[in-house]
Amino acid sequence: MTSSKDTELDLTAASTQSARAGETLLGAHRGEGLRIGIACGKFNGGVTTRLLTATLDALLEAGVAKSDISIAWAPGAFELPLLARAYATAPKPYDAVITLGAVIRGDTGHYDVVAGECARGVQDVQLTTGVPVIFGVLTTDTIDQALVRSLPDETNKGRESAHTALEMANLLRSGSLFS
């Protein structure tokens, strides 16, 4: 995701709008009691590892117990939706699944197929299972772009994916959604 100060949610304005509704639901970046599955692609694994490091940092900082985090490695991004579905439909289902990987454009049309089908598969899994499946797969034109998006800082897309997973899992547990 790309956001700027001009496009990000103004919480004050959102609060004002919330006063006009009977219920407003907002997820939190809390991890206590949540089980998180992480499906990683080995192809472009150097980038994936950088994303995974930031993802794990964010989950542990938010209070997810180490024992409640599972990591599985697929050959590449194309196979990630199947792992995501396995996590989402496990006998003891996970509260959220994060997919991590990198699809970097090359000289052939393979990029378009892999990136598009991975994204479609991830969306299909979350819509059919009701478990949030976060698309933390970088789709970039160059290796340099992938490296920038996986820097060991607050801009790392793995960290963002962890926050999104926590927020969605908590959001779906809140208010009248499951009452």
N, C-alpha and C positions, 0 to 999 in steps of 0.2 A: 504494500500500500504506500501511496505517496500522499503526504499531507503537508500543509503549511499552516502557519499561524492564521492565515486568512480563511482556511477551509476547515480547521479543526472545530470540534464541538465546544461551544461556549457554555460551560456548566451553569453559569448564572442565568443565561437565557433559557436553557433547558429546564432549570428549576422553576422559572416563571411559567413556562408552558405546562410543566407537571402539575402546578396548582390548579390547572383547568381540567384535570382528569381525575377520575376516581381512583386510579392506580397507576403508578409509574414503576417500572422494573428496570433496575440497573445492576449489571453484574459487577463483581468485585474481584480483585486480584488476590484472593485468599485461597490457599491450597490445602488447609487442614482437612483431612478426611477424604480427599479426592484421589482417585486412581487414574493415572495418566499413562496411556500407551504412546510410544513414539516409534513411528515407522520411518526408517532411514534408507536412502538409496546409496548403494556402494559406488555406482558410477559417478564420477566427479566427487569421490569420497573425501578428498581433502577439503573441499568446500563444505560438504555435509558435516564433517567433523567440527568445523568452526561454528556452524549453525547449532549443532548438538550441544557443544560446550555452553553456549549462551542460553540455550533452552533449559538445560539442567541447572545452570546458575539461577535463572529466574524462578524455576519451579521450587528449588530448595529454599531460596530466599522467601518465597511466598508461603512456606510451611508444608509443602507436599513432602510426605515421608519418603525416604529413599526406597523403602520396601514397597511403596505404592507406585513406583515408576518402573515401567518395562520398556526395553529398547529391542527392536527387531530390525535386522538388516536384510533388505531385498536387493536383488542384483541392480536395479535401477528405478527410475521414477515411474516407469510404465507399470511396474508391479506393486507400487505403493497402495493403490486402492484395495487390493486383495488383502494386504496386511491390515489395513485400516478396518476393513469389514470383519476380519478375524478378531481384532481387539473389541470392536463395537458389539459383537455377538458372542463373546466369550461366555462361558458358564457364569462367571462373575464379571459382568461387563465393566468396562472402563468408563469413567465419567466423561472423558474427552480423549481424542486421539490427535496427535500432531504428526503430520507428514513432513519430512525434511529431505531435501535433495537439491540438485542443480541440473537444469537442462540448459545447455549453452548452444546457441545457434552455430551451426557449422555450414558447410558448403552444399548440403543436400536438404531436402524437404523433411527429413527424419525429425528434425526439431519440432516442426508444427504438429506432427502426429503425436509424438511423445508428450509434449507439453499439453496439448489440447485434451488428449485422452486421459492423462493423469488428472487434470483439473476436473474433467467431467466425471471420472470415476470417484474422486474424492467427494464431489457434490452428491452423486448418487448414493454413496454410502451414508452420508449424514442425513439425507432426506428419507431414505428407507428405514434407517434404524432409529432415528431421533437422537443419536449421539453426536455431539459436535465433532467434526473432523476438520482440522485446521490445515489449510493449504500453505505450508511453509516451504514450498519448492520454489527455488529461484528460477526464473525464466529470463535469461539475459542474452544479449547479443554477443557479449565478449567475456572472456575469463576475468578481465580486469573489473568489469561491472559486478560479477559474482563475488570477487574478492572484496570489493568495497561494501557490498551488502552483507558481508559476513565478518566485518571487522570486529575485533574484541572490545566493543563499546556499546553504548545504549542504542545505536542505530542498527545493530545486528538483527536480522529478520528472524532468527531463531528465538531471540528474547521476545520480540513482538508476537511471535506465534505462541509462545508459552503464556503470555499475558492474555491473548485472545482466547486460548483454551480455558484458562481459569475463569475469565469473565463469562464465557458462554456456559460453562458447567454450572457456575453459581447462578447465573441468570435463569437457566432452565429449572433450577431447584427452588426459585423464589416465587413469592406472590401466589396468584391464583393459577399459574400455569400447571401446577401439579396438585392443587387442592381438590 
